Amino acid sequence: MAQTLAGAVHSELSIKKSRFIGCVQPVADREAALQVVAALRAQHPGAAHVCWALMAGGQSAANDDGEPGGTAGRPMLEVLRHQELEGVLATVVRYFGGVKLGAGGLVRAYTDAVAQALLGAAKLPLQRLRACCCAVPYALEGALRRELAAAGATLGAVKHGTLVALQFSVVESDAPALVRRIDDLTQGRADWREV
């Protein structure tokens, strides 16, 4: 089962005078990941490399940032894949110490920096959400809102017309039971709409 991280976790390694500052963190998508990488470049202007790997479904990517091809980004991505993580960005900032590590040494250094950070990371199960929209008479709006809150649903747009239409999202496995409870609560007057 795919997992994500609860928050950012850092690591730091020194190998043959080079300093490797690793970080793993949850990100929503590639755009957010690129913003994090840009911020790291600004934060570490003297760093030789800012390598990264993103595991995010169809947006997954890896970047060696000038290191020999396949020695940084791809190995970091494999660590994330092996841990079955999703929606996670791994970054490693390298300050070059003057001693070349060779291809094998670079692969070990970058994978170790990510693996060390993951040792301290809290993992959360990744849950798929289902988007729903339910319209009810005005008199039932308060009861529906309370039911959604009790179910842990996230309320979205609310539109007031002849009926009150509430858009919400809920964990996919919890959706069928919530729909039944709402139908019971509204005595069949809930109008389920496409989102």
CORNORFEN-V12035 format. One record per residue. RES is the residue in one small letter. PHI is phi in whole degrees, 0 to 359 (NA if undefined). Layout:
# CORNORFEN-V12035
res	phi
RES	PHI
RES	PHI
This chain:
# CORNORFEN-V12035
res	phi
m	NA
a	293
q	229
t	232
l	254
a	285
g	189
a	283
v	225
h	247
s	216
e	214
l	233
s	241
i	229
k	47
k	73
s	270
r	250
f	243
i	253
g	260
c	207
v	237
q	202
p	285
v	221
a	282
d	197
r	296
e	300
a	296
a	297
l	294
q	293
v	297
v	298
a	298
a	295
l	295
r	299
a	291
q	287
h	236
p	295
g	270
a	288
a	285
h	214
v	233
c	267
w	209
a	216
l	237
m	250
a	208
g	55
g	288
q	257
s	300
a	199
a	215
n	219
d	275
d	44
g	92
e	290
p	306
g	312
g	80
t	258
a	229
g	301
r	297
p	299
m	295
l	298
e	296
v	297
l	297
r	296
h	298
q	277
e	57
l	262
e	219
g	70
v	231
l	249
a	248
t	232
v	222
v	263
r	245
y	259
f	288
g	261
g	99
v	249
k	288
l	262
g	78
a	300
g	297
g	294
l	294
v	302
r	298
a	297
y	291
t	293
d	294
a	298
v	288
a	298
q	298
a	296
l	294
l	300
g	262
a	271
a	274
k	257
l	237
p	295
l	274
q	247
r	282
l	258
r	242
a	271
c	225
c	218
c	229
a	250
v	223
p	299
y	307
a	297
l	259
e	301
g	299
a	295
l	294
r	300
r	295
e	294
l	296
a	296
a	296
a	275
g	77
a	285
t	260
l	283
g	250
a	290
v	235
k	240
h	257
g	225
t	292
l	235
v	262
a	257
l	247
q	265
f	206
s	233
v	214
v	305
e	307
s	291
d	270
a	299
p	301
a	293
l	294
v	300
r	298
r	297
i	293
d	298
d	294
l	300
t	268
q	52
g	81
r	270
a	287
d	255
w	277
r	237
e	289
v	262
